[in-house]
Amino acid sequence: MKRHYIPVTAGVPGVNESQRAIIRKAVRTALAAEGVDFPCEVDVLVTGDEEIRALNRETRQVDKSTDVLSFPAFDLCPGELPGPEDADPGTGLVPLGDMMISLEHVAAQAKEYGHSNRRELGYLVVHSVLHLLGYDHMDEGPMKAQMREREEAILGELGITR
């Protein structure tokens, strides 16, 4: 079977192979945990606060930097998946969407929460994959609780705990 394609582009200097490996492993683990058993593409851009702020302002009209932005290719509900019929005919991959992560936010939040940069990066990637698969947390109720529960379960599978 064809594997998932997870290009990780560095928009800032200092993105190393270890970080790229964590990103790819977190994407694959989250997809498997959510039952995505067909080959997909998830594009990841690792950048800084300035770039993510510009995109946040442009796409969400929020003029501030953030930790991660997710751009789903499909309008899904949690538990709903695109199918192999949604694959790009040229690649055979289902394009799930894009994510953009600020390395500056990863470092700042890891320090703020008292855990490793690795854990913070893994968490943000899992969080973003869940957004690509239709999870949301705009309310403070059941949707947010459902998303947090899935995040913790997937991080557990990755061996990344608080």
C-alpha positions, 0 to 999 in steps of 0.5 A: 500500500502507498504510504501517507505523504507528509512534506515538512517545509521549513519556513525558518532556519533551525528546523532539524531532522528530529523535529521533522521526524516527530511531525511525521510520526505524530501525523501518521499516528493521529491518522491511524488512530482516527481510522484513516487507512488510505494514503493521504497527503498532509502538508506541513509548514514550520515557520515563525511568529511573523509569518503565522501572524500574517497568515492568521490576519489574512485568513481569519482576520485575527492580527496576532501570531498563534501556535498552529493554523489548520486548513482542511481540504474537506468539511468533515465532522468528527468520525467522518472521513473522506474516501479513496474516491477523493484521491487526487487522480495524479498522485493517488493520495487524498489531500487532507489539508495543510498545517502551519506551526510557529516554532517560536510558539512551540518553544514559548508554550513548552516553557510556559507549560513546563514540558519539552519542545518535543511534547509541545510540537507533537501536541500541536501536530496532533491537534492540527490533524484532528482539525483537518479531520473535522474536530473543533473546539470553538465551544467550551463544551462537548466538542472541545472535550471530545477533541481533548480526549482524542488528543490525549489518547493519540499522544499516549500512543506516541509515548508523549505525556504531560 
